[in-house]
Structures are given as C-alpha cells and as structure tokens.
C-alpha cells in the first residue's frame, strides 16, 4: 500500500514546476482522510465529485489528481 504523501513527494521529480501544488494537494487529501493512493485512485475513478468535495480541492486540482492517479495505476501494471 502506497501512502499519498510518499507518492506525491516522488512525483515532485517528474513535475518540479508543480512542487508546491503537489504538496498542497497532498495535505488537503490527508486532511480529508485519503491516506493511500489506492483509496484516492478508486475515489477518482468511481466518484470524482467526492474528490472535489474535499476542502480546497477544486476542478484544477481534481484534473491534476486524475493525471497522478493514471500514472500510478499505469506503473502498477
């Protein structure tokens, strides 16, 4: 099980220009009770409106989360 904080920290190497956004989103997700990448990706896939319902996660952040989840799921295959 991969922790959101660890995965988003690893993504900073791939998206150095998005470093502060990655850290902010990671914190918002953890405050919202999303601790694992598996839980995040499942929520993003099945009920994306729940992702945007998390405090301080808007449409722009939700789209970026979708990109991160796609990369995560592709890396698992």
PDB file of N, CA, C and O in Angstrom, chain B, residues numbered from 101:
ATOM      1  N   UNK B 101       0.839  -1.177   0.000  1.00  0.00           N
ATOM      2  CA  UNK B 101       0.000   0.000   0.000  1.00  0.00           C
ATOM      3  C   UNK B 101       0.890   1.249   0.000  1.00  0.00           C
ATOM      4  O   UNK B 101       1.764   1.401   0.853  1.00  0.00           O
ATOM      5  N   UNK B 102       0.656   2.116  -0.948  1.00  0.00           N
ATOM      6  CA  UNK B 102       1.457   3.330  -1.095  1.00  0.00           C
ATOM      7  C   UNK B 102       0.721   4.508  -0.441  1.00  0.00           C
ATOM      8  O   UNK B 102      -0.465   4.725  -0.689  1.00  0.00           O
ATOM      9  N   UNK B 103       1.427   5.249   0.381  1.00  0.00           N
ATOM     10  CA  UNK B 103       0.858   6.391   1.087  1.00  0.00           C
ATOM     11  C   UNK B 103       0.847   7.612   0.155  1.00  0.00           C
ATOM     12  O   UNK B 103       1.808   7.846  -0.577  1.00  0.00           O
ATOM     13  N   UNK B 104      -0.230   8.376   0.187  1.00  0.00           N
ATOM     14  CA  UNK B 104      -0.393   9.559  -0.662  1.00  0.00           C
ATOM     15  C   UNK B 104       0.810  10.495  -0.529  1.00  0.00           C
ATOM     16  O   UNK B 104       1.375  10.929  -1.533  1.00  0.00           O
ATOM     17  N   UNK B 105       1.195  10.801   0.689  1.00  0.00           N
ATOM     18  CA  UNK B 105       2.302  11.739   0.916  1.00  0.00           C
ATOM     19  C   UNK B 105       3.571  11.259   0.222  1.00  0.00           C
ATOM     20  O   UNK B 105       4.251  12.051  -0.432  1.00  0.00           O
ATOM     21  N   UNK B 106       3.898   9.992   0.350  1.00  0.00           N
ATOM     22  CA  UNK B 106       5.115   9.452  -0.257  1.00  0.00           C
ATOM     23  C   UNK B 106       5.051   9.491  -1.778  1.00  0.00           C
ATOM     24  O   UNK B 106       6.032   9.846  -2.430  1.00  0.00           O
ATOM     25  N   UNK B 107       3.908   9.132  -2.345  1.00  0.00           N
ATOM     26  CA  UNK B 107       3.785   9.110  -3.797  1.00  0.00           C
ATOM     27  C   UNK B 107       3.832  10.527  -4.367  1.00  0.00           C
ATOM     28  O   UNK B 107       4.489  10.766  -5.380  1.00  0.00           O
ATOM     29  N   UNK B 108       3.149  11.449  -3.732  1.00  0.00           N
ATOM     30  CA  UNK B 108       3.153  12.827  -4.220  1.00  0.00           C
ATOM     31  C   UNK B 108       4.544  13.440  -4.085  1.00  0.00           C
ATOM     32  O   UNK B 108       4.943  14.248  -4.924  1.00  0.00           O
ATOM     33  N   UNK B 109       5.286  13.069  -3.044  1.00  0.00           N
ATOM     34  CA  UNK B 109       6.663  13.541  -2.894  1.00  0.00           C
ATOM     35  C   UNK B 109       7.519  12.999  -4.037  1.00  0.00           C
ATOM     36  O   UNK B 109       8.348  13.725  -4.585  1.00  0.00           O
ATOM     37  N   UNK B 110       7.329  11.746  -4.396  1.00  0.00           N
ATOM     38  CA  UNK B 110       8.060  11.154  -5.513  1.00  0.00           C
ATOM     39  C   UNK B 110       7.705  11.841  -6.838  1.00  0.00           C
ATOM     40  O   UNK B 110       8.551  11.947  -7.725  1.00  0.00           O
ATOM     41  N   UNK B 111       6.477  12.301  -6.972  1.00  0.00           N
ATOM     42  CA  UNK B 111       6.031  12.978  -8.195  1.00  0.00           C
ATOM     43  C   UNK B 111       6.686  14.343  -8.373  1.00  0.00           C
ATOM     44  O   UNK B 111       6.675  14.896  -9.472  1.00  0.00           O
ATOM     45  N   UNK B 112       7.252  14.885  -7.309  1.00  0.00           N
ATOM     46  CA  UNK B 112       7.910  16.181  -7.421  1.00  0.00           C
ATOM     47  C   UNK B 112       9.078  16.137  -8.402  1.00  0.00           C
ATOM     48  O   UNK B 112       9.411  17.152  -9.014  1.00  0.00           O
ATOM     49  N   UNK B 113       9.699  14.972  -8.555  1.00  0.00           N
ATOM     50  CA  UNK B 113      10.795  14.830  -9.516  1.00  0.00           C
ATOM     51  C   UNK B 113      10.275  14.895 -10.945  1.00  0.00           C
ATOM     52  O   UNK B 113      10.942  15.440 -11.825  1.00  0.00           O
ATOM     53  N   UNK B 114       9.090  14.345 -11.181  1.00  0.00           N
ATOM     54  CA  UNK B 114       8.503  14.346 -12.516  1.00  0.00           C
ATOM     55  C   UNK B 114       7.849  15.677 -12.869  1.00  0.00           C
ATOM     56  O   UNK B 114       7.787  16.057 -14.038  1.00  0.00           O
ATOM     57  N   UNK B 115       7.369  16.374 -11.863  1.00  0.00           N
ATOM     58  CA  UNK B 115       6.681  17.656 -12.063  1.00  0.00           C
ATOM     59  C   UNK B 115       7.314  18.729 -11.174  1.00  0.00           C
ATOM     60  O   UNK B 115       6.648  19.237 -10.272  1.00  0.00           O
ATOM     61  N   UNK B 116       8.581  19.085 -11.405  1.00  0.00           N
ATOM     62  CA  UNK B 116       9.232  20.046 -10.499  1.00  0.00           C
ATOM     63  C   UNK B 116       8.535  21.409 -10.462  1.00  0.00           C
ATOM     64  O   UNK B 116       8.583  22.099  -9.444  1.00  0.00           O
ATOM     65  N   UNK B 117       7.893  21.795 -11.553  1.00  0.00           N
ATOM     66  CA  UNK B 117       7.199  23.079 -11.591  1.00  0.00           C
ATOM     67  C   UNK B 117       5.901  23.050 -10.792  1.00  0.00           C
ATOM     68  O   UNK B 117       5.319  24.098 -10.510  1.00  0.00           O
ATOM     69  N   UNK B 118       5.448  21.861 -10.429  1.00  0.00           N
ATOM     70  CA  UNK B 118       4.198  21.703  -9.675  1.00  0.00           C
ATOM     71  C   UNK B 118       4.456  21.309  -8.223  1.00  0.00           C
ATOM     72  O   UNK B 118       3.549  20.845  -7.532  1.00  0.00           O
ATOM     73  N   UNK B 119       5.675  21.491  -7.768  1.00  0.00           N
ATOM     74  CA  UNK B 119       6.059  21.041  -6.424  1.00  0.00           C
ATOM     75  C   UNK B 119       5.136  21.572  -5.326  1.00  0.00           C
ATOM     76  O   UNK B 119       4.644  20.801  -4.502  1.00  0.00           O
ATOM     77  N   UNK B 120       4.901  22.879  -5.313  1.00  0.00           N
ATOM     78  CA  UNK B 120       4.063  23.448  -4.247  1.00  0.00           C
ATOM     79  C   UNK B 120       2.618  22.969  -4.373  1.00  0.00           C
ATOM     80  O   UNK B 120       1.944  22.756  -3.365  1.00  0.00           O
ATOM     81  N   UNK B 121       2.143  22.800  -5.605  1.00  0.00           N
ATOM     82  CA  UNK B 121       0.777  22.307  -5.800  1.00  0.00           C
ATOM     83  C   UNK B 121       0.651  20.857  -5.319  1.00  0.00           C
ATOM     84  O   UNK B 121      -0.339  20.488  -4.687  1.00  0.00           O
ATOM     85  N   UNK B 122       1.662  20.046  -5.626  1.00  0.00           N
ATOM     86  CA  UNK B 122       1.648  18.655  -5.160  1.00  0.00           C
ATOM     87  C   UNK B 122       1.602  18.585  -3.640  1.00  0.00           C
ATOM     88  O   UNK B 122       0.856  17.787  -3.073  1.00  0.00           O
ATOM     89  N   UNK B 123       2.387  19.407  -2.991  1.00  0.00           N
ATOM     90  CA  UNK B 123       2.412  19.403  -1.520  1.00  0.00           C
ATOM     91  C   UNK B 123       1.083  19.869  -0.937  1.00  0.00           C
ATOM     92  O   UNK B 123       0.595  19.309   0.045  1.00  0.00           O
ATOM     93  N   UNK B 124       0.502  20.901  -1.550  1.00  0.00           N
ATOM     94  CA  UNK B 124      -0.783  21.420  -1.067  1.00  0.00           C
ATOM     95  C   UNK B 124      -1.885  20.381  -1.250  1.00  0.00           C
ATOM     96  O   UNK B 124      -2.681  20.146  -0.340  1.00  0.00           O
ATOM     97  N   UNK B 125      -1.928  19.763  -2.422  1.00  0.00           N
ATOM     98  CA  UNK B 125      -2.958  18.746  -2.693  1.00  0.00           C
ATOM     99  C   UNK B 125      -2.793  17.560  -1.752  1.00  0.00           C
ATOM    100  O   UNK B 125      -3.772  17.046  -1.210  1.00  0.00           O
ATOM    101  N   UNK B 126      -1.562  17.135  -1.562  1.00  0.00           N
ATOM    102  CA  UNK B 126      -1.298  16.009  -0.657  1.00  0.00           C
ATOM    103  C   UNK B 126      -1.810  16.307   0.750  1.00  0.00           C
ATOM    104  O   UNK B 126      -2.435  15.455   1.380  1.00  0.00           O
ATOM    105  N   UNK B 127      -1.548  17.497   1.233  1.00  0.00           N
ATOM    106  CA  UNK B 127      -2.012  17.886   2.567  1.00  0.00           C
ATOM    107  C   UNK B 127      -3.535  17.917   2.627  1.00  0.00           C
ATOM    108  O   UNK B 127      -4.130  17.435   3.591  1.00  0.00           O
ATOM    109  N   UNK B 128      -4.167  18.481   1.602  1.00  0.00           N
ATOM    110  CA  UNK B 128      -5.637  18.539   1.564  1.00  0.00           C
ATOM    111  C   UNK B 128      -6.241  17.135   1.579  1.00  0.00           C
ATOM    112  O   UNK B 128      -7.220  16.878   2.279  1.00  0.00           O
ATOM    113  N   UNK B 129      -5.649  16.236   0.802  1.00  0.00           N
ATOM    114  CA  UNK B 129      -6.159  14.861   0.744  1.00  0.00           C
ATOM    115  C   UNK B 129      -6.033  14.176   2.095  1.00  0.00           C
ATOM    116  O   UNK B 129      -6.963  13.516   2.557  1.00  0.00           O
ATOM    117  N   UNK B 130      -4.873  14.339   2.725  1.00  0.00           N
ATOM    118  CA  UNK B 130      -4.679  13.708   4.039  1.00  0.00           C
ATOM    119  C   UNK B 130      -5.632  14.289   5.076  1.00  0.00           C
ATOM    120  O   UNK B 130      -6.160  13.557   5.913  1.00  0.00           O
ATOM    121  N   UNK B 131      -5.855  15.595   5.026  1.00  0.00           N
ATOM    122  CA  UNK B 131      -6.829  16.209   5.945  1.00  0.00           C
ATOM    123  C   UNK B 131      -8.233  15.684   5.677  1.00  0.00           C
ATOM    124  O   UNK B 131      -9.055  15.582   6.588  1.00  0.00           O
ATOM    125  N   UNK B 132      -8.499  15.351   4.415  1.00  0.00           N
ATOM    126  CA  UNK B 132      -9.802  14.820   4.029  1.00  0.00           C
ATOM    127  C   UNK B 132      -9.948  13.330   4.293  1.00  0.00           C
ATOM    128  O   UNK B 132     -10.988  12.744   3.991  1.00  0.00           O
ATOM    129  N   UNK B 133      -8.909  12.711   4.858  1.00  0.00           N
ATOM    130  CA  UNK B 133      -8.977  11.297   5.230  1.00  0.00           C
ATOM    131  C   UNK B 133      -8.525  10.329   4.145  1.00  0.00           C
ATOM    132  O   UNK B 133      -8.680   9.117   4.293  1.00  0.00           O
ATOM    133  N   UNK B 134      -7.967  10.850   3.059  1.00  0.00           N
ATOM    134  CA  UNK B 134      -7.465   9.988   1.990  1.00  0.00           C
ATOM    135  C   UNK B 134      -5.983   9.759   2.252  1.00  0.00           C
ATOM    136  O   UNK B 134      -5.164  10.656   2.054  1.00  0.00           O
ATOM    137  N   UNK B 135      -5.644   8.558   2.696  1.00  0.00           N
ATOM    138  CA  UNK B 135      -4.272   8.285   3.112  1.00  0.00           C
ATOM    139  C   UNK B 135      -3.489   7.438   2.119  1.00  0.00           C
ATOM    140  O   UNK B 135      -2.261   7.522   2.078  1.00  0.00           O
ATOM    141  N   UNK B 136      -4.170   6.627   1.319  1.00  0.00           N
ATOM    142  CA  UNK B 136      -3.458   5.738   0.398  1.00  0.00           C
ATOM    143  C   UNK B 136      -3.780   6.080  -1.050  1.00  0.00           C
ATOM    144  O   UNK B 136      -4.849   6.605  -1.359  1.00  0.00           O
ATOM    145  N   UNK B 137      -2.853   5.778  -1.911  1.00  0.00           N
ATOM    146  CA  UNK B 137      -3.060   6.010  -3.344  1.00  0.00           C
ATOM    147  C   UNK B 137      -4.182   5.110  -3.867  1.00  0.00           C
ATOM    148  O   UNK B 137      -4.931   5.509  -4.759  1.00  0.00           O
ATOM    149  N   UNK B 138      -4.299   3.926  -3.331  1.00  0.00           N
ATOM    150  CA  UNK B 138      -5.366   3.022  -3.756  1.00  0.00           C
ATOM    151  C   UNK B 138      -6.732   3.647  -3.499  1.00  0.00           C
ATOM    152  O   UNK B 138      -7.610   3.621  -4.362  1.00  0.00           O
ATOM    153  N   UNK B 139      -6.904   4.209  -2.306  1.00  0.00           N
ATOM    154  CA  UNK B 139      -8.184   4.855  -1.959  1.00  0.00           C
ATOM    155  C   UNK B 139      -8.433   6.079  -2.838  1.00  0.00           C
ATOM    156  O   UNK B 139      -9.554   6.305  -3.293  1.00  0.00           O
ATOM    157  N   UNK B 140      -7.392   6.860  -3.072  1.00  0.00           N
ATOM    158  CA  UNK B 140      -7.527   8.053  -3.906  1.00  0.00           C
ATOM    159  C   UNK B 140      -7.907   7.685  -5.338  1.00  0.00           C
ATOM    160  O   UNK B 140      -8.825   8.272  -5.910  1.00  0.00           O
ATOM    161  N   UNK B 141      -7.206   6.724  -5.908  1.00  0.00           N
ATOM    162  CA  UNK B 141      -7.474   6.341  -7.296  1.00  0.00           C
ATOM    163  C   UNK B 141      -8.864   5.731  -7.448  1.00  0.00           C
ATOM    164  O   UNK B 141      -9.553   5.978  -8.438  1.00  0.00           O
ATOM    165  N   UNK B 142      -9.268   4.940  -6.472  1.00  0.00           N
ATOM    166  CA  UNK B 142     -10.608   4.351  -6.520  1.00  0.00           C
ATOM    167  C   UNK B 142     -11.665   5.455  -6.457  1.00  0.00           C
ATOM    168  O   UNK B 142     -12.641   5.423  -7.206  1.00  0.00           O
ATOM    169  N   UNK B 143     -11.475   6.423  -5.572  1.00  0.00           N
ATOM    170  CA  UNK B 143     -12.425   7.520  -5.459  1.00  0.00           C
ATOM    171  C   UNK B 143     -12.443   8.350  -6.745  1.00  0.00           C
ATOM    172  O   UNK B 143     -13.510   8.735  -7.223  1.00  0.00           O
ATOM    173  N   UNK B 144     -11.282   8.618  -7.292  1.00  0.00           N
ATOM    174  CA  UNK B 144     -11.186   9.412  -8.522  1.00  0.00           C
ATOM    175  C   UNK B 144     -11.892   8.702  -9.673  1.00  0.00           C
ATOM    176  O   UNK B 144     -12.541   9.340 -10.502  1.00  0.00           O
ATOM    177  N   UNK B 145     -11.763   7.405  -9.716  1.00  0.00           N
ATOM    178  CA  UNK B 145     -12.360   6.597 -10.783  1.00  0.00           C
ATOM    179  C   UNK B 145     -13.871   6.479 -10.625  1.00  0.00           C
ATOM    180  O   UNK B 145     -14.608   6.659 -11.595  1.00  0.00           O
ATOM    181  N   UNK B 146     -14.342   6.181  -9.420  1.00  0.00           N
ATOM    182  CA  UNK B 146     -15.749   5.858  -9.192  1.00  0.00           C
ATOM    183  C   UNK B 146     -16.618   7.070  -8.862  1.00  0.00           C
ATOM    184  O   UNK B 146     -17.748   7.170  -9.343  1.00  0.00           O
ATOM    185  N   UNK B 147     -16.109   7.980  -8.057  1.00  0.00           N
ATOM    186  CA  UNK B 147     -16.904   9.147  -7.641  1.00  0.00           C
ATOM    187  C   UNK B 147     -16.021  10.394  -7.607  1.00  0.00           C
ATOM    188  O   UNK B 147     -15.674  10.881  -6.531  1.00  0.00           O
ATOM    189  N   UNK B 148     -15.657  10.909  -8.782  1.00  0.00           N
ATOM    190  CA  UNK B 148     -14.758  12.074  -8.810  1.00  0.00           C
ATOM    191  C   UNK B 148     -15.334  13.307  -8.114  1.00  0.00           C
ATOM    192  O   UNK B 148     -14.587  14.191  -7.693  1.00  0.00           O
ATOM    193  N   UNK B 149     -16.650  13.364  -7.995  1.00  0.00           N
ATOM    194  CA  UNK B 149     -17.239  14.515  -7.300  1.00  0.00           C
ATOM    195  C   UNK B 149     -16.887  14.518  -5.814  1.00  0.00           C
ATOM    196  O   UNK B 149     -16.877  15.576  -5.184  1.00  0.00           O
ATOM    197  N   UNK B 150     -16.600  13.346  -5.251  1.00  0.00           N
ATOM    198  CA  UNK B 150     -16.177  13.288  -3.844  1.00  0.00           C
ATOM    199  C   UNK B 150     -14.785  13.883  -3.671  1.00  0.00           C
ATOM    200  O   UNK B 150     -14.464  14.437  -2.619  1.00  0.00           O
ATOM    201  N   UNK B 151     -13.960  13.765  -4.708  1.00  0.00           N
ATOM    202  CA  UNK B 151     -12.623  14.351  -4.638  1.00  0.00           C
ATOM    203  C   UNK B 151     -12.738  15.873  -4.582  1.00  0.00           C
ATOM    204  O   UNK B 151     -12.077  16.519  -3.769  1.00  0.00           O
ATOM    205  N   UNK B 152     -13.571  16.439  -5.440  1.00  0.00           N
ATOM    206  CA  UNK B 152     -13.726  17.897  -5.439  1.00  0.00           C
ATOM    207  C   UNK B 152     -14.487  18.389  -4.213  1.00  0.00           C
ATOM    208  O   UNK B 152     -14.468  19.584  -3.917  1.00  0.00           O
ATOM    209  N   UNK B 153     -15.150  17.494  -3.503  1.00  0.00           N
ATOM    210  CA  UNK B 153     -15.854  17.880  -2.279  1.00  0.00           C
ATOM    211  C   UNK B 153     -14.885  18.052  -1.100  1.00  0.00           C
ATOM    212  O   UNK B 153     -15.248  18.630  -0.076  1.00  0.00           O
ATOM    213  N   UNK B 154     -13.661  17.551  -1.248  1.00  0.00           N
ATOM    214  CA  UNK B 154     -12.658  17.719  -0.191  1.00  0.00           C
ATOM    215  C   UNK B 154     -12.255  19.185  -0.135  1.00  0.00           C
ATOM    216  O   UNK B 154     -12.050  19.824  -1.167  1.00  0.00           O
ATOM    217  N   UNK B 155     -12.145  19.700   1.058  1.00  0.00           N
ATOM    218  CA  UNK B 155     -11.820  21.111   1.248  1.00  0.00           C
ATOM    219  C   UNK B 155     -10.564  21.514   0.474  1.00  0.00           C
ATOM    220  O   UNK B 155      -9.540  20.833   0.535  1.00  0.00           O
ATOM    221  N   UNK B 156     -10.654  22.611  -0.242  1.00  0.00           N
ATOM    222  CA  UNK B 156      -9.565  23.207  -1.019  1.00  0.00           C
ATOM    223  C   UNK B 156      -9.127  22.390  -2.239  1.00  0.00           C
ATOM    224  O   UNK B 156      -8.052  22.630  -2.787  1.00  0.00           O
ATOM    225  N   UNK B 157      -9.945  21.434  -2.663  1.00  0.00           N
ATOM    226  CA  UNK B 157      -9.683  20.708  -3.912  1.00  0.00           C
ATOM    227  C   UNK B 157     -10.742  21.156  -4.913  1.00  0.00           C
ATOM    228  O   UNK B 157     -11.927  20.860  -4.759  1.00  0.00           O
ATOM    229  N   UNK B 158     -10.302  21.866  -5.926  1.00  0.00           N
ATOM    230  CA  UNK B 158     -11.227  22.338  -6.956  1.00  0.00           C
ATOM    231  C   UNK B 158     -11.067  21.544  -8.241  1.00  0.00           C
ATOM    232  O   UNK B 158     -10.421  20.496  -8.257  1.00  0.00           O
ATOM    233  N   UNK B 159     -11.654  22.044  -9.311  1.00  0.00           N
ATOM    234  CA  UNK B 159     -11.600  21.360 -10.602  1.00  0.00           C
ATOM    235  C   UNK B 159     -10.165  21.220 -11.122  1.00  0.00           C
ATOM    236  O   UNK B 159      -9.784  20.161 -11.622  1.00  0.00           O
ATOM    237  N   UNK B 160      -9.379  22.281 -11.004  1.00  0.00           N
ATOM    238  CA  UNK B 160      -7.999  22.254 -11.491  1.00  0.00           C
ATOM    239  C   UNK B 160      -7.191  21.188 -10.745  1.00  0.00           C
ATOM    240  O   UNK B 160      -6.466  20.408 -11.362  1.00  0.00           O
ATOM    241  N   UNK B 161      -7.320  21.159  -9.427  1.00  0.00           N
ATOM    242  CA  UNK B 161      -6.609  20.156  -8.628  1.00  0.00           C
ATOM    243  C   UNK B 161      -7.126  18.759  -8.933  1.00  0.00           C
ATOM    244  O   UNK B 161      -6.351  17.803  -8.974  1.00  0.00           O
ATOM    245  N   UNK B 162      -8.420  18.636  -9.145  1.00  0.00           N
ATOM    246  CA  UNK B 162      -9.008  17.339  -9.459  1.00  0.00           C
ATOM    247  C   UNK B 162      -8.462  16.783 -10.772  1.00  0.00           C
ATOM    248  O   UNK B 162      -8.206  15.585 -10.882  1.00  0.00           O
ATOM    249  N   UNK B 163      -8.288  17.643 -11.754  1.00  0.00           N
ATOM    250  CA  UNK B 163      -7.720  17.204 -13.037  1.00  0.00           C
ATOM    251  C   UNK B 163      -6.277  16.747 -12.858  1.00  0.00           C
ATOM    252  O   UNK B 163      -5.856  15.761 -13.464  1.00  0.00           O
ATOM    253  N   UNK B 164      -5.525  17.452 -12.037  1.00  0.00           N
ATOM    254  CA  UNK B 164      -4.139  17.070 -11.775  1.00  0.00           C
ATOM    255  C   UNK B 164      -4.090  15.751 -10.997  1.00  0.00           C
ATOM    256  O   UNK B 164      -3.229  14.911 -11.259  1.00  0.00           O
ATOM    257  N   UNK B 165      -4.994  15.567 -10.057  1.00  0.00           N
ATOM    258  CA  UNK B 165      -5.083  14.307  -9.316  1.00  0.00           C
ATOM    259  C   UNK B 165      -5.375  13.165 -10.278  1.00  0.00           C
ATOM    260  O   UNK B 165      -4.818  12.078 -10.128  1.00  0.00           O
ATOM    261  N   UNK B 166      -6.238  13.392 -11.263  1.00  0.00           N
ATOM    262  CA  UNK B 166      -6.552  12.355 -12.254  1.00  0.00           C
ATOM    263  C   UNK B 166      -5.297  11.946 -13.019  1.00  0.00           C
ATOM    264  O   UNK B 166      -5.100  10.764 -13.298  1.00  0.00           O
ATOM    265  N   UNK B 167      -4.454  12.909 -13.360  1.00  0.00           N
ATOM    266  CA  UNK B 167      -3.193  12.614 -14.057  1.00  0.00           C
ATOM    267  C   UNK B 167      -2.288  11.774 -13.164  1.00  0.00           C
ATOM    268  O   UNK B 167      -1.710  10.783 -13.610  1.00  0.00           O
ATOM    269  N   UNK B 168      -2.171  12.170 -11.911  1.00  0.00           N
ATOM    270  CA  UNK B 168      -1.325  11.446 -10.954  1.00  0.00           C
ATOM    271  C   UNK B 168      -1.848  10.018 -10.775  1.00  0.00           C
ATOM    272  O   UNK B 168      -1.062   9.071 -10.749  1.00  0.00           O
ATOM    273  N   UNK B 169      -3.164   9.859 -10.654  1.00  0.00           N
ATOM    274  CA  UNK B 169      -3.752   8.524 -10.480  1.00  0.00           C
ATOM    275  C   UNK B 169      -3.516   7.649 -11.712  1.00  0.00           C
ATOM    276  O   UNK B 169      -3.221   6.461 -11.583  1.00  0.00           O
ATOM    277  N   UNK B 170      -3.644   8.233 -12.897  1.00  0.00           N
ATOM    278  CA  UNK B 170      -3.383   7.466 -14.123  1.00  0.00           C
ATOM    279  C   UNK B 170      -1.952   6.951 -14.138  1.00  0.00           C
ATOM    280  O   UNK B 170      -1.703   5.790 -14.460  1.00  0.00           O
ATOM    281  N   UNK B 171      -1.014   7.824 -13.787  1.00  0.00           N
ATOM    282  CA  UNK B 171       0.392   7.414 -13.749  1.00  0.00           C
ATOM    283  C   UNK B 171       0.611   6.317 -12.715  1.00  0.00           C
ATOM    284  O   UNK B 171       1.332   5.350 -12.962  1.00  0.00           O
ATOM    285  N   UNK B 172      -0.015   6.476 -11.563  1.00  0.00           N
ATOM    286  CA  UNK B 172       0.128   5.483 -10.500  1.00  0.00           C
ATOM    287  C   UNK B 172      -0.408   4.123 -10.966  1.00  0.00           C
ATOM    288  O   UNK B 172       0.254   3.099 -10.801  1.00  0.00           O
ATOM    289  N   UNK B 173      -1.589   4.126 -11.540  1.00  0.00           N
ATOM    290  CA  UNK B 173      -2.203   2.866 -11.975  1.00  0.00           C
ATOM    291  C   UNK B 173      -1.435   2.246 -13.140  1.00  0.00           C
ATOM    292  O   UNK B 173      -1.320   1.023 -13.217  1.00  0.00           O
ATOM    293  N   UNK B 174      -0.907   3.069 -14.045  1.00  0.00           N
ATOM    294  CA  UNK B 174      -0.091   2.552 -15.146  1.00  0.00           C
ATOM    295  C   UNK B 174       1.192   1.921 -14.645  1.00  0.00           C
ATOM    296  O   UNK B 174       1.656   0.927 -15.203  1.00  0.00           O
ATOM    297  N   UNK B 175       1.769   2.488 -13.600  1.00  0.00           N
ATOM    298  CA  UNK B 175       3.022   1.948 -13.053  1.00  0.00           C
ATOM    299  C   UNK B 175       2.819   0.614 -12.345  1.00  0.00           C
ATOM    300  O   UNK B 175       3.765  -0.157 -12.181  1.00  0.00           O
ATOM    301  N   UNK B 176       1.596   0.345 -11.931  1.00  0.00           N
ATOM    302  CA  UNK B 176       1.291  -0.913 -11.235  1.00  0.00           C
ATOM    303  C   UNK B 176       1.073  -2.070 -12.200  1.00  0.00           C
ATOM    304  O   UNK B 176       1.115  -3.231 -11.794  1.00  0.00           O
ATOM    305  N   UNK B 177       0.838  -1.763 -13.481  1.00  0.00           N
ATOM    306  CA  UNK B 177       0.532  -2.830 -14.442  1.00  0.00           C
ATOM    307  C   UNK B 177       1.773  -3.402 -15.067  1.00  0.00           C
ATOM    308  O   UNK B 177       1.686  -4.308 -15.896  1.00  0.00           O
TER     309      UNK B 177
END
